[in-house]
């Protein structure tokens, strides 16, 4: 492979990793900082992707949508729609705990995926939405130059999301989230509404997931219901676990590490497994990711970032180390010794 091919493949790989990192940041806000076990990530990604696709595509006969909006407005609409979906889901489910919340969000994601499969007038059904506009394509074309430009745009969006989340989690609002996660009763005794703060975190995380879905849709130019199966949720959770929850830097790093592992494993399996067994052997990618997660939980429970206690709670001020009391010298001991105890 020549240098041009390497650059083209690397930029293509990095765009997907960057888009996944945006989604994982949203999941990290929900789980890492708030403790919300959302297993319906793929549903919110689908809402954002279809919203931007329907609003920005050119008019199509016998299809609802095709308004031809600019891509930037499509991304903003994707965030707003995903946030509204997160608010609706949160109002109904966030009073549930742990396993019950996971089961409910998983069911909602399946419903969203089935709706995308059956609402053919809006989503194209199993044929999906085609001709999704790609930003800057009119100027740069469709070659490696455009891919690099889109990578720069995706990295800028990721950097902005990372900066905003870091400011949020270090603010009093972020400290309240961690307090609710650690001890809800203690936070409630201080007058903090746990439900309100959980709902806010859930909505913000859903908005980032929807933004990631829109970015993916406009990079590929085509989406279909099969792009939002539960395996997407599994991938994003694996990225967060490997990177380290409760740490935005670890979430971004985990997205790049797991996506690289996923792509490398797929390439090796295609070389080692016979052509007739390719479809069956593709499931081994999931097995290998499961093995990677198990190894990470055993060897580095905090993830690849191996966050310390201060990193896990970035809003906490460092405490001053208590200095040990000075030991008294014999001369000092004779001074502080009571006069009645001194020898005559």
C-alpha positions as CSV (number, residue, x, y, z in Angstrom):
1,X,0.0,0.0,0.0
2,X,1.4,3.4,-1.0
3,X,1.6,6.4,1.2
4,X,-1.6,7.9,-0.2
5,X,-3.5,4.7,0.7
6,X,-2.1,4.7,4.2
7,X,-3.2,8.3,4.8
8,X,-6.6,7.7,3.4
9,X,-7.2,4.6,5.5
10,X,-5.8,6.2,8.7
11,X,-7.9,9.3,8.3
12,X,-11.0,7.1,7.7
13,X,-10.2,5.2,10.8
14,X,-9.6,8.3,12.9
15,X,-12.9,9.9,11.8
16,X,-14.9,6.9,13.1
17,X,-12.9,6.8,16.3
18,X,-13.4,10.5,16.9
19,X,-17.2,10.2,16.3
20,X,-17.3,7.3,18.8
21,X,-15.4,9.4,21.3
22,X,-18.1,12.1,21.2
23,X,-20.7,9.4,21.9
24,X,-18.6,7.9,24.7
25,X,-18.3,11.3,26.4
26,X,-22.1,11.5,26.6
27,X,-22.2,8.0,28.1
28,X,-19.5,8.9,30.5
29,X,-21.5,11.9,31.8
30,X,-24.5,9.6,32.4
31,X,-22.6,6.6,34.0
32,X,-19.2,7.8,35.1
33,X,-20.4,11.0,36.8
34,X,-24.0,10.3,37.6
35,X,-24.3,6.5,37.8
36,X,-27.1,6.1,35.3
37,X,-27.0,2.6,33.7
38,X,-28.2,3.5,30.1
39,X,-28.2,0.5,27.8
40,X,-30.2,2.3,25.1
41,X,-27.3,4.3,23.7
42,X,-28.0,3.1,20.1
43,X,-31.5,4.5,20.2
44,X,-30.3,8.1,21.0
45,X,-27.6,7.8,18.3
46,X,-30.3,6.8,15.8
47,X,-32.6,9.7,16.8
48,X,-29.8,12.2,16.1
49,X,-28.7,10.5,12.9
50,X,-32.2,10.3,11.4
51,X,-33.1,13.9,12.5
52,X,-30.1,15.4,10.7
53,X,-30.5,13.1,7.7
54,X,-34.2,13.9,7.2
55,X,-33.7,17.7,7.6
56,X,-30.6,18.1,5.3
57,X,-31.2,15.7,2.4
58,X,-32.7,17.0,-0.8
59,X,-36.4,16.5,-1.5
60,X,-37.4,12.9,-2.4
61,X,-40.7,11.8,-3.9
62,X,-43.1,9.9,-1.6
63,X,-40.9,10.7,1.5
64,X,-41.4,13.0,4.4
65,X,-38.5,15.4,4.9
66,X,-35.9,16.4,2.4
67,X,-35.8,20.0,3.5
68,X,-32.3,20.7,2.4
69,X,-31.1,22.4,5.6
70,X,-27.4,23.3,6.1
71,X,-25.4,20.6,7.8
72,X,-24.7,22.8,10.8
73,X,-28.4,23.3,11.4
74,X,-29.0,19.6,11.0
75,X,-26.4,18.9,13.7
76,X,-28.0,21.4,16.1
77,X,-31.5,19.9,15.4
78,X,-30.0,16.4,16.1
79,X,-28.8,17.5,19.5
80,X,-32.1,19.1,20.3
81,X,-34.2,16.1,19.2
82,X,-32.0,13.6,21.0
83,X,-32.1,15.9,24.1
84,X,-35.9,16.0,23.9
85,X,-36.0,12.2,23.6
86,X,-33.7,11.9,26.6
87,X,-35.9,14.2,28.6
88,X,-39.0,12.1,27.7
89,X,-37.3,8.9,28.5
90,X,-35.7,10.3,31.7
91,X,-39.0,11.6,33.1
92,X,-40.4,8.1,32.7
93,X,-37.5,5.9,33.8
94,X,-34.9,7.7,36.0
95,X,-36.7,6.9,39.2
96,X,-35.8,3.3,38.4
97,X,-32.5,1.9,39.7
98,X,-29.7,-0.2,38.2
99,X,-31.0,-3.3,36.4
100,X,-34.5,-1.9,36.0
101,X,-33.2,1.3,34.3
102,X,-30.9,-0.8,32.1
103,X,-33.8,-3.1,31.0
104,X,-36.1,-0.1,30.3
105,X,-33.6,1.9,28.2
106,X,-32.6,-1.2,26.3
107,X,-36.3,-1.8,25.4
108,X,-36.7,1.8,24.3
109,X,-33.7,1.6,22.0
110,X,-35.1,-1.5,20.4
111,X,-38.4,0.3,19.9
112,X,-36.6,3.2,18.2
113,X,-34.7,0.8,15.9
114,X,-37.9,-1.0,15.0
115,X,-39.7,2.3,14.3
116,X,-36.9,3.3,12.0
117,X,-37.3,0.0,10.2
118,X,-41.1,0.4,9.7
119,X,-41.7,4.1,9.2
120,X,-40.7,4.0,5.5
121,X,-42.3,7.3,4.7
122,X,-39.9,9.0,7.1
123,X,-36.8,6.8,7.5
124,X,-36.9,4.8,4.3
125,X,-37.4,1.6,6.2
126,X,-34.9,-1.1,5.5
127,X,-33.5,0.8,2.6
128,X,-32.4,3.7,4.8
129,X,-31.8,7.3,4.0
130,X,-29.4,8.0,1.0
131,X,-27.9,11.2,-0.4
132,X,-27.1,12.6,3.0
133,X,-25.0,15.8,2.2
134,X,-21.3,15.8,3.2
135,X,-20.0,19.2,4.4
136,X,-17.3,20.8,2.3
137,X,-17.7,18.2,-0.5
138,X,-18.5,20.8,-3.1
139,X,-15.1,22.4,-2.6
140,X,-12.9,19.4,-1.7
141,X,-14.5,16.6,-3.6
142,X,-14.6,13.1,-2.3
143,X,-11.0,12.1,-2.0
144,X,-8.5,12.0,0.9
145,X,-8.5,15.8,1.1
146,X,-12.1,15.8,2.1
147,X,-11.6,13.0,4.6
148,X,-8.8,14.9,6.3
149,X,-10.9,18.0,6.4
150,X,-13.8,16.1,8.0
151,X,-11.4,14.6,10.4
152,X,-10.3,18.1,11.4
153,X,-13.9,19.2,11.8
154,X,-14.7,16.1,13.9
155,X,-11.6,16.7,16.1
156,X,-12.8,20.3,16.6
157,X,-16.2,19.1,17.7
158,X,-14.6,16.5,20.1
159,X,-12.3,19.1,21.5
160,X,-15.2,21.5,22.2
161,X,-17.3,18.7,23.8
162,X,-14.3,17.7,26.0
163,X,-13.6,21.2,27.1
164,X,-17.3,21.9,27.9
165,X,-17.6,18.7,29.9
166,X,-14.4,19.3,31.8
167,X,-15.8,22.7,32.8
168,X,-19.1,21.2,33.8
169,X,-17.7,18.4,36.0
170,X,-15.4,20.8,37.8
171,X,-18.2,23.2,38.5
172,X,-20.5,23.0,41.5
173,X,-23.0,21.3,39.2
174,X,-20.5,18.4,38.6
175,X,-19.7,18.1,42.3
176,X,-23.5,17.7,43.0
177,X,-23.6,14.9,40.5
178,X,-20.8,13.0,42.2
179,X,-22.3,13.6,45.6
180,X,-25.6,12.1,44.4
181,X,-23.8,9.2,42.8
182,X,-21.9,8.4,46.1
183,X,-24.6,9.2,48.7
184,X,-28.0,10.3,47.5
185,X,-29.5,10.7,51.0
186,X,-26.7,13.0,52.1
187,X,-27.1,15.1,48.9
188,X,-30.9,15.3,49.5
189,X,-30.3,16.4,53.1
190,X,-28.5,19.5,51.7
191,X,-31.5,20.4,49.6
192,X,-30.3,18.9,46.2
193,X,-33.0,17.3,44.0
194,X,-31.4,14.0,42.9
195,X,-34.0,13.5,40.2
196,X,-33.5,16.9,38.7
197,X,-29.7,16.6,38.5
198,X,-30.0,13.1,37.1
199,X,-32.4,14.3,34.4
200,X,-30.1,17.1,33.4
201,X,-27.1,14.8,33.1
202,X,-29.2,12.3,31.1
203,X,-30.4,14.9,28.7
204,X,-26.9,16.3,28.1
205,X,-25.5,12.9,27.5
206,X,-28.2,12.0,25.1
207,X,-27.5,15.3,23.2
208,X,-23.9,14.2,22.7
209,X,-25.0,10.8,21.5
210,X,-27.3,12.4,19.0
211,X,-24.5,14.7,17.8
212,X,-22.3,11.7,17.3
213,X,-25.0,10.0,15.3
214,X,-25.4,13.0,13.0
215,X,-21.6,13.2,12.5
216,X,-21.5,9.6,11.5
217,X,-24.4,10.0,9.1
218,X,-22.9,12.9,7.3
219,X,-19.5,11.2,7.0
220,X,-20.9,8.0,5.5
221,X,-23.7,9.6,3.5
222,X,-26.1,6.8,4.2
223,X,-27.8,5.3,7.3
224,X,-30.1,2.3,7.8
225,X,-31.7,0.7,10.8
226,X,-29.1,-2.0,10.9
227,X,-26.5,0.7,11.8
228,X,-28.2,1.1,15.3
229,X,-28.4,-2.5,16.6
230,X,-27.5,-3.3,20.2
231,X,-24.0,-4.1,19.1
232,X,-23.4,-0.4,18.9
233,X,-24.3,0.0,22.5
234,X,-22.0,-2.8,23.4
235,X,-19.1,-1.2,21.6
236,X,-19.6,2.2,23.3
237,X,-19.8,0.6,26.7
238,X,-16.6,-1.4,26.0
239,X,-14.9,1.8,25.1
240,X,-15.9,3.5,28.3
241,X,-14.9,0.5,30.5
242,X,-11.5,0.1,28.8
243,X,-10.8,3.8,28.9
244,X,-12.1,4.3,32.5
245,X,-15.4,5.7,33.6
246,X,-15.6,9.0,35.5
247,X,-12.7,10.3,33.5
248,X,-13.3,12.2,30.2
249,X,-9.7,11.7,29.1
250,X,-10.0,8.0,29.6
251,X,-13.3,7.9,27.7
252,X,-11.7,9.5,24.7
253,X,-8.7,7.2,24.9
254,X,-10.9,4.1,25.3
255,X,-12.8,5.0,22.1
256,X,-9.6,5.0,20.0
257,X,-8.2,1.9,21.7
258,X,-11.3,-0.3,21.4
259,X,-12.0,0.9,17.8
260,X,-8.5,0.1,16.8
261,X,-8.8,-3.3,18.5
262,X,-12.1,-4.0,16.8
263,X,-10.8,-3.1,13.3
264,X,-7.6,-5.1,13.8
265,X,-9.5,-8.1,15.0
266,X,-11.8,-7.9,12.1
267,X,-8.9,-7.8,9.6
268,X,-7.1,-10.7,11.2
269,X,-10.3,-12.8,11.3
270,X,-11.0,-12.2,7.6
271,X,-7.5,-13.5,6.8
272,X,-7.6,-16.6,9.1
273,X,-11.2,-17.7,8.6
274,X,-12.3,-19.3,5.3
275,X,-14.6,-17.3,3.1
276,X,-17.5,-19.7,3.7
277,X,-17.3,-19.1,7.4
278,X,-16.9,-15.3,7.4
279,X,-20.5,-14.5,8.5
280,X,-20.2,-16.9,11.5
281,X,-16.7,-15.9,12.3
282,X,-17.7,-12.2,12.6
283,X,-19.2,-13.0,16.0
284,X,-15.7,-13.7,17.3
285,X,-15.0,-9.9,17.2
286,X,-17.6,-9.6,20.1
287,X,-15.9,-12.4,21.9
288,X,-12.5,-10.8,21.6
289,X,-13.9,-7.5,22.9
290,X,-15.3,-9.4,25.8
291,X,-11.9,-10.9,26.6
292,X,-10.4,-7.4,26.4
293,X,-12.9,-6.1,28.9
294,X,-12.2,-9.0,31.2
295,X,-8.5,-8.4,31.1
296,X,-8.9,-4.7,31.7
297,X,-11.2,-5.3,34.7
298,X,-8.5,-7.6,36.2
299,X,-5.3,-5.8,35.3
300,X,-6.4,-2.1,35.3
301,X,-9.8,-1.8,37.0
302,X,-9.8,2.0,36.5
303,X,-9.2,1.7,32.8
304,X,-6.2,2.6,30.6
305,X,-6.1,6.0,32.1
306,X,-5.6,4.5,35.6
307,X,-7.2,7.6,37.1
308,X,-6.1,8.4,40.6
309,X,-8.6,9.5,43.3
310,X,-8.0,13.1,42.5
311,X,-8.6,12.5,38.8
312,X,-11.8,10.7,39.5
313,X,-13.1,13.7,41.4
314,X,-11.6,16.7,39.5
315,X,-13.7,19.2,41.4
316,X,-12.4,18.3,44.8
317,X,-9.7,20.6,46.1
318,X,-6.5,18.9,47.2
319,X,-6.3,18.6,50.9
320,X,-3.2,19.8,52.8
321,X,-1.1,17.0,54.1
322,X,-0.9,17.0,57.9
323,X,2.6,17.5,59.1
324,X,3.8,15.2,61.9
325,X,4.4,16.7,65.3
326,X,8.1,17.5,66.0
327,X,9.8,15.3,68.4
328,X,11.1,17.0,71.5
329,X,14.8,17.2,72.1
330,X,16.3,16.4,75.6
331,X,16.8,20.2,76.2
332,X,13.3,21.0,75.2
333,X,12.0,18.1,77.3
334,X,13.7,19.6,80.3
335,X,12.0,22.9,79.6
336,X,8.5,21.6,79.2
337,X,8.9,19.1,82.1
338,X,7.0,20.3,85.2
339,X,9.2,21.7,88.0
340,X,7.9,19.3,90.5
341,X,9.2,16.3,88.4
342,X,12.7,17.6,88.1
343,X,15.4,16.0,90.3
344,X,16.7,18.1,93.1
